[in-house]
């Protein structure tokens, strides 16, 4: 599950991310109720087949808060959280049927 997309990070940032995330999530109540589906979907503008995931908004906010100082948002901020499990990435041209879905 992608809770926050960090993009390219340095080795130094990676070394700090683990402890920051562990500290942030240690106090979170659990278990979480994550529901997948009910159907697959394509992200618009990119060729990524995904399965929607519901119920992770609070955890995503905690992850964002724990990582923001180490990996700042790009100019203009990042996209809003969209819980999902990536199933496939399509390279190259999409056929006529895939483009219309």
VOGU-3710 file (C-alpha; in Angstrom, 3 decimals, decimal comma):
1> xxxxxxxxxx> 0,000/0,000/0,000  1,305/3,427/-0,854  0,607/5,764/2,056  2,792/8,598/0,753  4,832/8,718/-2,434  8,298/9,991/-1,560  9,995/9,868/-4,964  13,779/9,851/-5,068  15,388/10,066/-1,641  19,030/10,067/-0,613
11> xxxxxxxxxx> 20,674/7,315/1,425  20,790/9,720/4,360  17,040/10,318/4,143  16,334/6,572/3,943  18,356/6,007/7,124  16,173/8,543/8,966  12,800/7,507/7,537  12,591/4,111/9,278  12,969/5,420/12,828  10,675/8,391/12,115
21> xxxxxxxxxx> 7,933/6,091/10,805  8,326/3,600/13,648  7,970/6,376/16,228  4,941/7,866/14,457  2,950/4,672/14,095  3,879/3,178/17,493  1,156/5,179/19,224  -1,551/4,544/16,651  -4,522/2,419/17,664  -5,034/-0,757/15,740
31> xxxxxxxxxx> -5,924/-2,913/14,080  -6,870/-0,965/10,980  -9,878/-1,821/8,881  -8,760/-1,642/5,246  -11,286/-2,585/2,587  -10,183/-3,305/-0,979  -12,254/-2,822/-4,111  -14,972/-3,447/-4,985  -13,449/-3,238/-8,481  -10,199/-2,310/-10,161
41> xxxxxxxxxx> -9,744/1,137/-11,676  -7,295/3,086/-13,836  -5,685/6,256/-12,548  -6,406/9,081/-14,951  -3,408/10,678/-16,695  -1,203/7,618/-16,035  -1,386/4,014/-17,058  -1,653/2,385/-13,651  -4,184/-0,326/-12,866  -5,079/-0,155/-9,198
51> xxxxxxxxxx> -7,354/-1,668/-6,605  -8,874/1,066/-4,401  -8,186/0,758/-0,662  -10,498/2,400/1,871  -9,841/3,079/5,539  -6,199/4,199/5,509  -6,650/7,987/5,467  -5,721/8,445/9,132  -2,579/6,297/8,792  -1,588/8,140/5,604
61> xxxxxxxxxx> -1,858/11,452/7,472  0,404/10,096/10,234  2,944/8,891/7,649  2,864/12,268/5,894  3,393/14,083/9,179  6,290/11,808/10,134  8,068/12,152/6,799  7,369/15,771/5,807  10,434/17,192/7,572  12,702/14,567/5,984
71> xxxxxxxxxx> 11,176/14,598/2,493  9,401/17,910/1,867  6,540/18,097/-0,606  7,448/19,137/-4,123  6,583/22,660/-5,215  2,824/22,944/-5,353  2,383/20,066/-2,895  1,680/16,468/-3,654  -1,549/14,910/-4,807  -4,206/14,171/-2,187
81> xxxxxxxxxx> -4,061/10,712/-0,624  -5,694/8,076/-2,791  -5,525/4,706/-1,042  -4,742/1,959/-3,514  -2,805/-1,177/-4,251  -0,960/-0,918/-7,580  -1,636/-4,005/-9,709  0,111/-3,108/-12,970  1,844/-0,319/-14,845  1,377/-0,223/-18,600
91> xxxxxxxxxx> 4,303/0,837/-20,774  3,974/1,949/-24,371  0,783/2,653/-26,256  -2,587/1,576/-24,992  -4,874/-0,185/-27,406  -8,255/1,322/-28,399  -10,187/-0,733/-25,830  -7,894/0,193/-22,919  -7,991/3,894/-23,796  -11,761/4,044/-23,559
101> x> -12,010/2,344/-20,135
//
